[in-house]
Amino acid sequence: MFSVRIQEVPLPTTERDIDGLVAWFIESLCLVRKRGEATADLGRAGPVHRLLRDFLFAEPTSSWDAQMLADELALTPASLNHHLSRLVESGIVGYTNEGKGWRRYYLRGGSLSNAIEFFTIQTQTIVRQRLALVESMWSREPIRMALEAPETDSPPLTLGVVEARPWREDDGSNALSQWMGDFGLLGERPGKEAQANSISVQLFEVLLSRGAPLSLDEAAELVDGPKARLGRILERFRASGAVERVPRIDRLSVALWTAMLAQHQRRGEDWMLKKGGFQRLLNTKQQSALLSQLKKGKLTVEDVESAVRSVEPSEQMLLLNLLGGRLPLGHRMAGEAPGEVARRVSERLDRVLRRMRRVADLVEQLDA
């Protein structure tokens, strides 16, 4: 079964270091689970690193039986089988049972570039097929905010790619929880999160049906769980490319109200007029309406909304910035329709796959 976890990693800093290129592939395909601090040899003496560098990448047209590899790498058959199984599941290594004796393992296609081509086709096909589940469960009515500010600090892509298979009804999961686990939305070791009623699954169901961005406060009200945990889950969703975090423009009036109250109490009316942006961005009538209510201590969110209604959202954002306020962030599905979510995930995946083809070319140039 094709099963791999892909992680977006910057291109290697050197193009002539085979160990660096091999380590890049290992990290990109999550072939070794990192534990503790980095070792002195940077993992270059590890079995997977040696297996790729000294055998599969060094002689791409050859094959090796498991017994010989176990002797060469000084591994037990069980340990070697674990590493080889990960490579076979990732789709870049194949094996044959021809003849008698041990399985013989080889690099698919007879070269690293061919193996990556096979990998690319399978990965793109599986991701496209499996994203169809999002469309089948989509009930979100998009709510466009007055000013749509795109996400600018998206985390590196971390995506699980596992081919579809029937889910077991007797283990507490359902089609969505299995899909989320395969897609990497439940972490490396889901455990109880793979249950159909887990917090992660409930949170994703909310995003599939919610139009406006979801803040942590709202998430805590809808799903029973601590905010810190909910925040980690939402950030894990972002890493897949299916969810984005955007400024809550719909909460702009509330943010302005909070900032005006704080700065009026802290710095006074003169500061708000000169440095707080009132004279720069608001007309005399708007200034007077807001300041009079502030003096009385009766300024409400509705007063702020009414006063700045004629001000462009981009100018309101500038006013909030001058007042030292902060606009809350919210999470939502990365698109107004499931097709757009699939497109964004595919675009980010394609960027990783292009890097893989580039590094494969570098490895082959060193071996030439």
C-alpha positions as CSV (number, residue, x, y, z in Angstrom):
1,M,0.0,0.0,0.0
2,F,1.3,3.4,-1.0
3,S,1.8,5.4,2.2
4,V,4.2,8.3,2.7
5,R,4.5,11.5,4.8
6,I,5.8,14.5,2.9
7,Q,7.5,17.4,4.5
8,E,8.4,20.7,2.8
9,V,12.2,21.2,3.3
10,P,14.4,24.0,1.8
11,L,16.7,22.9,-1.0
12,P,20.1,21.7,0.1
13,T,22.7,24.4,0.6
14,T,25.3,22.4,-1.3
15,E,24.9,20.6,-4.6
16,R,28.1,18.5,-4.4
17,D,27.6,16.8,-1.1
18,I,26.0,13.4,-1.5
19,D,25.4,13.0,2.2
20,G,23.5,16.3,2.3
21,L,21.4,15.3,-0.7
22,V,20.6,11.9,0.8
23,A,19.7,13.5,4.1
24,W,17.4,15.9,2.3
25,F,15.4,13.0,0.8
26,I,15.2,11.3,4.2
27,E,13.9,14.4,5.8
28,S,11.5,15.3,2.9
29,L,10.0,11.8,3.0
30,C,10.1,11.5,6.8
31,L,11.9,8.2,6.6
32,V,13.5,8.5,10.0
33,R,11.7,9.6,13.1
34,K,13.7,12.3,14.8
35,R,14.5,11.8,18.5
36,G,16.3,14.1,20.8
37,E,19.2,16.3,19.7
38,A,21.0,15.8,16.4
39,T,23.8,13.3,16.5
40,A,27.4,14.2,15.8
41,D,27.4,12.4,12.5
42,L,24.1,14.2,11.5
43,G,22.5,10.8,10.9
44,R,24.9,9.8,8.1
45,A,25.8,6.5,9.8
46,G,22.1,5.6,10.2
47,P,20.9,2.5,8.3
48,V,18.4,4.3,6.1
49,H,21.1,6.9,5.1
50,R,23.6,4.2,4.3
51,L,21.1,2.1,2.5
52,L,20.2,4.9,0.1
53,R,23.7,6.4,-0.3
54,D,25.8,3.2,-0.6
55,F,23.3,0.9,-2.4
56,L,20.1,2.2,-4.0
57,F,21.4,5.6,-5.1
58,A,24.9,4.5,-5.9
59,E,23.9,1.6,-8.1
60,P,20.3,2.3,-9.3
61,T,20.3,-0.5,-11.9
62,S,21.2,-3.2,-9.3
63,S,19.2,-5.2,-6.8
64,W,20.1,-6.6,-3.4
65,D,18.7,-9.4,-1.4
66,A,17.6,-8.7,2.2
67,Q,20.1,-11.1,3.7
68,M,23.1,-9.4,2.1
69,L,21.8,-6.0,3.1
70,A,21.4,-7.1,6.7
71,D,25.0,-8.3,6.8
72,E,26.4,-5.2,5.2
73,L,24.4,-2.8,7.4
74,A,24.8,-5.0,10.6
75,L,21.1,-5.0,11.2
76,T,18.8,-7.7,12.4
77,P,16.3,-9.0,9.7
78,A,13.4,-7.4,11.7
79,S,15.1,-4.0,11.8
80,L,16.0,-4.1,8.1
81,N,12.5,-5.2,7.2
82,H,11.1,-2.1,9.0
83,H,13.3,0.3,7.0
84,L,12.8,-1.4,3.7
85,S,9.0,-1.5,4.3
86,R,9.0,2.3,4.8
87,L,10.9,2.7,1.5
88,V,8.6,0.3,-0.4
89,E,5.5,2.1,1.0
90,S,6.9,5.5,-0.1
91,G,6.9,4.2,-3.7
92,I,10.6,4.8,-4.6
93,V,11.8,1.2,-3.9
94,G,10.4,-2.0,-5.3
95,Y,11.1,-5.7,-4.7
96,T,10.8,-9.0,-6.5
97,N,10.1,-12.5,-5.3
98,E,11.5,-14.1,-8.5
99,G,13.4,-17.3,-7.8
100,K,13.9,-18.7,-4.3
101,G,15.2,-17.2,-1.2
102,W,15.2,-13.6,0.1
103,R,13.4,-10.7,-1.6
104,R,15.5,-8.6,-3.8
105,Y,15.1,-4.8,-3.5
106,Y,15.8,-2.2,-6.2
107,L,15.2,1.5,-7.1
108,R,12.1,1.7,-9.1
109,G,12.6,2.6,-12.8
110,G,16.3,1.9,-12.8
111,S,17.2,5.5,-11.8
112,L,16.4,8.0,-9.1
113,S,14.8,10.4,-11.5
114,N,12.5,7.6,-12.8
115,A,11.7,6.6,-9.2
116,I,10.7,10.2,-8.4
117,E,8.6,10.3,-11.6
118,F,6.7,7.2,-10.4
119,F,6.4,8.8,-6.9
120,T,5.1,12.1,-8.4
121,I,2.4,10.4,-10.5
122,Q,1.1,8.2,-7.6
123,T,1.2,11.1,-5.1
124,Q,-0.7,13.5,-7.3
125,T,-3.3,10.9,-8.2
126,I,-3.9,9.8,-4.7
127,V,-4.2,13.3,-3.3
128,R,-6.6,14.3,-6.1
129,Q,-8.8,11.2,-5.5
130,R,-8.9,11.5,-1.7
131,L,-9.7,15.2,-1.7
132,A,-13.0,14.2,-3.2
133,L,-14.1,13.4,0.4
134,V,-13.9,17.1,1.3
135,E,-16.3,17.9,-1.5
136,S,-18.8,15.2,-0.4
137,M,-18.8,16.6,3.2
138,W,-18.6,20.3,2.3
139,S,-21.5,22.5,3.6
140,R,-19.7,25.8,4.1
141,E,-21.3,28.9,2.9
142,P,-18.5,31.3,2.2
143,I,-18.7,34.7,4.0
144,R,-16.6,37.3,2.2
145,M,-15.3,39.9,4.6
146,A,-15.1,43.6,3.7
147,L,-11.4,43.2,3.1
148,E,-9.9,39.8,2.2
149,A,-6.3,39.8,3.5
150,P,-4.4,36.7,2.2
151,E,-2.4,34.5,4.5
152,T,1.3,35.6,4.4
153,D,3.1,33.2,6.8
154,S,1.9,29.7,5.9
155,P,3.9,27.0,7.6
156,P,5.9,24.4,5.7
157,L,3.8,21.8,4.1
158,T,3.4,18.5,6.0
159,L,1.1,16.1,4.2
160,G,0.3,12.5,4.5
161,V,-0.5,10.6,1.3
162,V,-2.1,7.2,1.7
163,E,-4.1,5.4,-0.9
164,A,-7.8,4.8,-0.2
165,R,-9.0,1.7,1.5
166,P,-12.1,0.5,3.4
167,W,-12.4,1.7,7.0
168,R,-13.2,-0.6,9.8
169,E,-16.4,0.1,11.6
170,D,-15.4,-1.8,14.7
171,D,-12.4,0.4,15.8
172,G,-14.4,3.6,16.5
173,S,-13.3,5.5,13.4
174,N,-15.3,6.7,10.4
175,A,-14.5,7.7,6.9
176,L,-13.6,11.3,7.9
177,S,-11.3,10.4,10.8
178,Q,-9.5,7.8,8.7
179,W,-9.1,10.4,5.9
180,M,-7.7,12.9,8.4
181,G,-5.3,10.4,9.8
182,D,-4.0,9.5,6.4
183,F,-3.8,13.2,5.4
184,G,-1.6,14.0,8.4
185,L,-4.3,16.1,10.2
186,L,-4.1,14.0,13.3
187,G,-0.3,14.0,13.8
188,E,2.2,11.3,13.4
189,R,0.7,9.0,16.0
190,P,-3.1,9.8,16.2
191,G,-4.0,7.4,19.0
192,K,-7.4,8.4,20.4
193,E,-7.6,11.3,17.9
194,A,-8.5,8.7,15.2
195,Q,-11.8,8.1,16.9
196,A,-14.9,9.5,15.0
197,N,-15.8,11.8,18.0
198,S,-12.3,13.1,18.8
199,I,-11.7,16.8,19.2
200,S,-9.7,17.0,15.9
201,V,-12.5,15.5,13.9
202,Q,-15.2,17.7,15.6
203,L,-13.0,20.8,14.8
204,F,-12.6,19.9,11.2
205,E,-16.3,19.2,10.9
206,V,-16.9,22.8,12.2
207,L,-14.5,24.2,9.5
208,L,-16.3,22.2,6.8
209,S,-19.6,23.9,7.7
210,R,-18.5,27.3,8.9
211,G,-18.3,30.3,6.6
212,A,-16.6,32.9,8.8
213,P,-13.1,32.4,10.2
214,L,-13.0,30.5,13.5
215,S,-11.2,32.1,16.4
216,L,-9.8,30.2,19.4
217,D,-12.4,31.6,21.7
218,E,-15.2,30.4,19.4
219,A,-13.5,27.0,18.9
220,A,-13.4,26.5,22.6
221,E,-17.2,27.3,22.8
222,L,-18.0,24.8,20.0
223,V,-15.6,22.0,20.9
224,D,-14.9,21.0,24.4
225,G,-11.1,21.3,24.8
226,P,-8.4,23.6,26.2
227,K,-7.4,26.5,23.9
228,A,-3.8,25.5,23.8
229,R,-4.6,22.1,22.4
230,L,-7.2,23.5,20.0
231,G,-4.5,26.0,18.7
232,R,-2.1,23.1,18.1
233,I,-4.7,21.2,16.2
234,L,-5.6,24.1,14.0
235,E,-1.9,24.8,13.2
236,R,-1.6,21.1,12.2
237,F,-4.5,21.6,9.9
238,R,-2.7,24.7,8.4
239,A,0.4,22.6,7.7
240,S,-1.6,20.4,5.3
241,G,-2.5,23.4,3.1
242,A,-6.3,22.7,3.5
243,V,-6.8,25.4,6.2
244,E,-5.6,29.0,6.3
245,R,-5.3,31.6,9.1
246,V,-6.5,35.1,8.2
247,P,-7.2,38.4,9.9
248,R,-10.7,38.6,11.3
249,I,-11.7,41.7,9.3
250,D,-15.3,41.0,10.5
251,R,-14.1,41.8,14.0
252,L,-12.5,45.1,13.0
253,S,-15.0,47.3,14.8
254,V,-14.5,45.4,18.1
255,A,-10.7,45.7,17.8
256,L,-10.9,49.4,17.1
257,W,-13.2,49.9,20.1
258,T,-10.8,48.0,22.4
259,A,-7.8,50.0,21.1
260,M,-9.6,53.4,21.5
261,L,-10.6,52.7,25.1
262,A,-7.1,51.6,26.0
263,Q,-5.3,54.5,24.4
264,H,-7.7,57.2,25.6
265,Q,-7.3,56.0,29.1
266,R,-3.5,55.6,28.8
267,R,-2.5,58.6,26.6
268,G,-5.4,61.0,26.3
269,E,-7.3,62.8,23.6
270,D,-4.3,64.9,22.3
271,W,-2.3,61.7,21.5
272,M,-5.2,60.1,19.8
273,L,-5.7,63.1,17.5
274,K,-2.1,63.5,16.5
275,K,-0.4,60.1,16.8
276,G,-3.3,57.8,17.0
277,G,-4.5,58.6,13.5
278,F,-7.8,60.4,14.2
279,Q,-6.8,63.6,12.4
280,R,-5.1,61.7,9.6
281,L,-7.9,59.3,8.8
282,L,-11.2,60.6,10.3
283,N,-13.1,63.8,9.5
284,T,-14.1,66.3,12.1
285,K,-17.6,64.9,12.6
286,Q,-16.2,61.4,13.2
287,Q,-13.5,62.6,15.6
288,S,-16.1,64.5,17.7
289,A,-18.5,61.7,17.8
290,L,-15.9,59.2,19.1
291,L,-14.1,61.5,21.5
292,S,-17.3,62.8,23.1
293,Q,-18.4,59.3,23.9
294,L,-14.9,58.4,25.1
295,K,-15.0,61.4,27.5
296,K,-18.3,60.2,28.9
297,G,-17.0,56.6,29.2
298,K,-19.9,55.4,27.1
299,L,-18.3,54.4,23.8
300,T,-19.8,51.2,22.4
301,V,-18.9,48.9,19.6
302,E,-21.9,50.2,17.7
303,D,-20.7,53.8,18.1
304,V,-17.4,52.9,16.5
305,E,-19.0,50.9,13.7
306,S,-21.4,53.8,12.9
307,A,-18.5,56.4,13.0
308,V,-16.2,54.6,10.7
309,R,-18.8,53.1,8.3
310,S,-17.7,55.5,5.5
311,V,-14.0,54.7,6.0
312,E,-12.5,52.1,3.7
313,P,-11.6,48.8,5.5
314,S,-7.9,49.3,4.5
315,E,-8.0,52.7,6.2
316,Q,-9.6,51.2,9.3
317,M,-6.8,48.7,9.4
318,L,-4.3,51.5,9.3
319,L,-6.2,53.3,12.1
320,L,-6.0,50.2,14.2
321,N,-2.3,49.9,13.6
322,L,-1.7,53.6,14.6
323,L,-3.7,53.0,17.8
324,G,-1.5,50.0,18.6
325,G,-4.4,47.6,18.4
326,R,-4.3,44.0,17.2
327,L,-6.7,42.3,14.9
328,P,-7.6,38.8,16.0
329,L,-6.8,35.9,13.6
330,G,-9.2,33.1,12.6
331,H,-8.9,29.7,10.8
332,R,-11.1,28.7,7.9
333,M,-10.9,26.3,4.9
334,A,-8.5,27.5,2.3
335,G,-11.0,28.4,-0.3
336,E,-14.6,29.3,-0.9
337,A,-15.3,25.9,-2.6
338,P,-13.8,22.4,-2.2
339,G,-12.3,22.7,-5.7
340,E,-10.2,25.7,-4.5
341,V,-9.0,23.8,-1.4
342,A,-7.9,20.9,-3.7
343,R,-6.1,23.4,-6.0
344,R,-4.2,25.1,-3.2
345,V,-3.1,21.8,-1.6
346,S,-2.0,20.5,-5.1
347,E,0.0,23.7,-5.8
348,R,1.9,23.4,-2.6
349,L,2.5,19.7,-3.1
350,D,3.8,20.4,-6.7
351,R,6.4,22.7,-5.3
352,V,7.8,20.0,-3.1
353,L,7.7,17.5,-6.0
354,R,9.6,19.9,-8.2
355,R,12.3,20.1,-5.5
356,M,12.5,16.4,-5.4
357,R,13.1,16.2,-9.1
358,R,15.8,18.9,-8.8
359,V,17.6,17.0,-6.0
360,A,17.3,13.7,-7.9
361,D,19.1,15.4,-10.8
362,L,21.9,16.6,-8.5
363,V,22.4,13.0,-7.1
364,E,22.6,11.6,-10.6
365,Q,25.1,14.2,-11.7
366,L,27.4,13.3,-8.8
367,D,27.2,9.6,-9.8
368,A,27.8,10.3,-13.5
